[in-house]
Amino acid sequence: MEEYRKDMDSILEDGIITLEEHEEIERHFRRDERLDAMAEGEKKGAKEKSINIARNMLKNNFSINDIHIATGLSKKQISNIIVQ
């Protein structure tokens, strides 16, 4: 993405696009970066929720296989929770 931005700055300097067009492209980049950050945060939150559910299931003596099915966590991830 950084390389693309450098290319866009070069295109602006060469007069191929206008400043307004450049700013519009930058607005789209910022929007896309925000959307990516939001999606990453949601993904992280979902994983943390699954881990918390797995911990509660482990406390209630559910099998690793049942926890795997219920949470979508891998059996290795669940085993790592047990070790913690």
Rosetta silent file (secondary structure, phi, psi, omega in degrees, C-alpha in Angstrom):
SEQUENCE: MEEYRKDMDSILEDGIITLEEHEEIERHFRRDERLDAMAEGEKKGAKEKSINIARNMLKNNFSINDIHIATGLSKKQISNIIVQ
SCORE:     score description
SCORE:     0.000 S_00000001
   1 L     0.000  -39.435  179.893    0.000    0.000    0.000 S_00000001
   2 H   -63.476  -38.851  178.597    2.862    2.351    0.806 S_00000001
   3 H   -63.087  -40.477  178.860    4.384    1.699   -2.620 S_00000001
   4 H   -62.937  -41.857  178.690    1.075    2.560   -4.245 S_00000001
   5 H   -61.833  -40.356  177.320    0.907    5.816   -2.318 S_00000001
   6 H   -61.767  -41.932  177.921    4.387    6.755   -3.513 S_00000001
   7 H   -62.143  -41.772  179.682    3.290    6.051   -7.064 S_00000001
   8 H   -65.011  -40.922  177.019    0.211    8.226   -6.594 S_00000001
   9 H   -61.240  -39.690  179.055    2.312   11.075   -5.209 S_00000001
  10 H   -65.307  -41.749  178.534    4.569   10.764   -8.253 S_00000001
  11 H   -62.635  -40.218  177.407    1.574   10.857  -10.597 S_00000001
  12 H   -62.542  -46.731 -179.350    0.341   13.998   -8.828 S_00000001
  13 H   -61.863  -33.264 -179.647    3.733   15.644   -9.146 S_00000001
  14 L   -79.778   -4.885  178.279    3.832   14.790  -12.860 S_00000001
  15 L    80.374   14.388 -178.592    0.459   16.497  -13.356 S_00000001
  16 L   -74.467  -35.348  175.084   -1.299   13.318  -14.500 S_00000001
  17 L  -123.676  162.299  179.170   -4.042   13.735  -11.885 S_00000001
  18 L   -86.252  165.648  176.281   -5.346   16.789  -10.093 S_00000001
  19 H   -60.100  -39.861  179.573   -4.919   17.519   -6.425 S_00000001
  20 H   -62.602  -41.194  177.524   -8.653   16.916   -5.945 S_00000001
  21 H   -65.660  -40.321  178.057   -8.385   13.485   -7.557 S_00000001
  22 H   -61.858  -44.720 -179.996   -5.381   12.682   -5.389 S_00000001
  23 H   -64.811  -36.988  177.765   -7.268   13.729   -2.245 S_00000001
  24 H   -63.820  -42.666  177.324  -10.245   11.603   -3.261 S_00000001
  25 H   -62.230  -42.836  178.147   -7.975    8.581   -3.670 S_00000001
  26 H   -61.803  -40.360  177.586   -6.439    9.278   -0.254 S_00000001
  27 H   -60.603  -40.284  178.507   -9.919    9.452    1.315 S_00000001
  28 H   -65.736  -40.437  176.976  -10.677    6.027   -0.128 S_00000001
  29 H   -60.878  -46.506 -179.403   -7.407    4.654    1.262 S_00000001
  30 H   -62.584  -40.984  178.317   -8.171    6.002    4.727 S_00000001
  31 H   -62.267  -46.268 -179.695  -11.695    4.561    4.583 S_00000001
  32 H   -62.698  -39.210  178.134  -10.354    1.174    3.482 S_00000001
  33 H   -64.135  -40.253  177.451   -7.737    1.224    6.244 S_00000001
  34 H   -64.226  -43.969  179.120  -10.445    1.974    8.824 S_00000001
  35 H   -62.533  -41.155  176.992  -12.611   -0.839    7.487 S_00000001
  36 H   -62.062  -42.938  179.700   -9.653   -3.228    7.611 S_00000001
  37 H   -64.353  -40.851  178.970   -8.894   -2.186   11.204 S_00000001
  38 H   -64.596  -43.061  179.429  -12.533   -2.668   12.199 S_00000001
  39 H   -63.400  -40.874  178.218  -12.648   -6.118   10.590 S_00000001
  40 H   -63.606  -41.607  178.129   -9.424   -7.091   12.347 S_00000001
  41 H   -63.604  -41.088  178.314  -10.832   -5.906   15.682 S_00000001
  42 H   -65.156  -40.083  178.621  -14.025   -7.876   15.157 S_00000001
  43 H   -63.140  -44.013  179.443  -12.022  -10.975   14.271 S_00000001
  44 H   -64.219  -41.948  179.223   -9.871  -10.586   17.391 S_00000001
  45 H   -63.345  -40.589  178.844  -12.956  -10.059   19.548 S_00000001
  46 H   -63.960  -39.904  179.308  -14.636  -13.161   18.141 S_00000001
  47 H   -66.527  -42.647  178.163  -11.538  -15.239   18.869 S_00000001
  48 H   -61.657  -38.953  178.220  -11.345  -13.918   22.435 S_00000001
  49 H   -63.551  -43.403  178.646  -15.014  -14.762   22.908 S_00000001
  50 H   -62.165  -39.309  178.448  -14.401  -18.302   21.648 S_00000001
  51 H   -64.506  -42.184  178.328  -11.466  -18.662   24.049 S_00000001
  52 H   -64.561  -40.513  176.647  -13.597  -17.501   26.977 S_00000001
  53 H   -62.742  -43.344  179.215  -16.338  -19.948   26.027 S_00000001
  54 H   -60.609  -42.673  178.550  -13.740  -22.726   25.781 S_00000001
  55 H   -59.001  -45.363  179.750  -12.410  -21.860   29.257 S_00000001
  56 H   -64.657  -38.526  178.273  -15.917  -22.080   30.695 S_00000001
  57 H   -66.832  -39.363  176.815  -16.554  -25.353   28.920 S_00000001
  58 H   -61.559  -41.201  178.403  -13.272  -26.765   30.245 S_00000001
  59 H   -61.893  -26.934 -179.058  -14.285  -25.756   33.776 S_00000001
  60 L  -101.161   20.559  171.545  -17.494  -27.718   33.230 S_00000001
  61 L    62.889   31.490  171.915  -15.640  -30.826   32.022 S_00000001
  62 L   -73.423  152.166  178.660  -16.642  -30.718   28.354 S_00000001
  63 L   -74.764  156.895  178.066  -14.458  -32.797   26.083 S_00000001
  64 H   -59.827  -38.382  179.705  -11.891  -31.123   23.858 S_00000001
  65 H   -63.284  -44.113  178.470  -13.789  -32.436   20.832 S_00000001
  66 H   -63.414  -39.384  178.914  -17.073  -30.881   22.030 S_00000001
  67 H   -65.972  -42.111  177.724  -15.297  -27.580   22.699 S_00000001
  68 H   -57.570  -47.400 -179.218  -13.714  -27.735   19.254 S_00000001
  69 H   -65.226  -42.822 -175.742  -17.120  -28.238   17.631 S_00000001
  70 H   -72.053  -34.463 -172.605  -18.821  -25.531   19.706 S_00000001
  71 H  -105.863  -21.248 -174.965  -16.177  -22.822   19.361 S_00000001
  72 L    81.736   -0.935  176.208  -14.386  -23.565   16.109 S_00000001
  73 L   -72.399  149.107  176.926  -11.058  -23.414   17.940 S_00000001
  74 L   -71.891  159.634  178.648   -8.502  -26.020   16.953 S_00000001
  75 H   -63.850  -32.906  176.366   -7.771  -28.806   19.382 S_00000001
  76 H   -65.357  -43.817  178.033   -4.243  -27.413   19.733 S_00000001
  77 H   -60.012  -40.876  179.209   -5.617  -23.988   20.670 S_00000001
  78 H   -66.120  -41.310  177.535   -7.842  -25.639   23.283 S_00000001
  79 H   -61.735  -36.836  177.166   -4.890  -27.612   24.633 S_00000001
  80 H   -64.804  -33.074  176.824   -2.971  -24.360   24.986 S_00000001
  81 H   -65.966  -40.124 -179.585   -5.827  -22.959   27.093 S_00000001
  82 H   -61.711  -41.186 -176.881   -5.570  -25.993   29.385 S_00000001
  83 H   -66.906  -34.607 -177.692   -1.821  -25.379   29.864 S_00000001
  84 L   -66.075    0.000    0.000   -2.371  -21.733   30.799 S_00000001
